Amino acid sequence: MILRDNRAIYWNERNEHHLDIRPILEAGGEPYSIIMDAVGQVARQEGLNIHCLFDPIPLKKQLERMDYVCESSLLEPDHWLMKVGPKNP
């Protein structure tokens, strides 16, 4: 995957794509375009796990309107995981 911001961290683990945007948020940056690029590259086919500082409810609602399924969970303080995948895989 190609990332436009080197503060974002991407990895693939057991055929699962992960995007950690916490460093961007911690630096006061806006990760929206990086998230949307990553979603466009992998979420339709394989799904994407987005690591955040908080539960990204507005983003989740927007992606659901775009026919994605989103599920988020708190892993530890300041570490949320939002799984994004196709509605009909």
Secondary structure, DSSP 8 states (H G I E B T S, - for coil): ---S-TTSEEEEETTEEEEE-HHHHHTT---HHHHHHHIIIIITTT-EEEEESS--HHHHHHHHHTTEEEEEEEEETTEEEEEEEES--
